[in-house]
Amino acid sequence: MSWATMHPGNSSPRMTFVGAWWKSPGGSDPAAENAGFFSVSDPACGAGALLIAFANLCRRKNICYHDKVLFVAQDIDLIAGLMCYIQLSFLGCAGYVVIGNTITEPSTAYDRRGLLPAGPQSRIWYTPFFSTDIWFLRRQWAQIELLMKPVCRQTEQAEPEHKKDDAAPPLCETKTGQLTFF
């Protein structure tokens, strides 16, 4: 097999799916529908081939991925995650790489758009383009939105008279929006 047939930008089935998804009716820019940017995440990034292929797709579609796409990657292996970090940094992709198990320690964020990653900062590697002015302002705005968000408190309700013992316990939601049984 030649290099051209193995290159993820040319033959990856996942990128074929993304390319088909990208063809939205009217040819509108997906970033314009999401307040200026959108994010792409790879929970098992390896060396970052899928994210690099996505950046190449953006380039072909004339979308400036430097300021319109947030790249979020995660891998359990430190070496593979750092290879992804280096490649994203050299390409000028804004985002971060989280080192950790996707199943037991999923990459989460404090805000709904992924600008403020949660978890131990020692396992998060931020790319240099994530520190540019536009991304700095977006992170500041996300922090302001978190501060201005009203705190919801549940009102105490009377216990129902007939409570079944075999009923499943309700799901609870954490601060980051993850569901838990506890």
Buried (B, 14 or more C-beta within 10 A) or exposed (E): EEEEEEBBBEEBEEBEEBBEEBEEEEEEEBBEEEEEBBBBBBBEBBBBBBBBBBBBBBEEBEBEBBBBBBBBBBBBBEEBBBBBBBBBBEBBBBBBBBBBEBEEBBBBBBBEBBBBBBBEEEBBBBBEBBEBEBBEEBBEBBBEBEEEEEEEEEEEEEEEEEEEEEEEEEEEEEEBEEEEEE
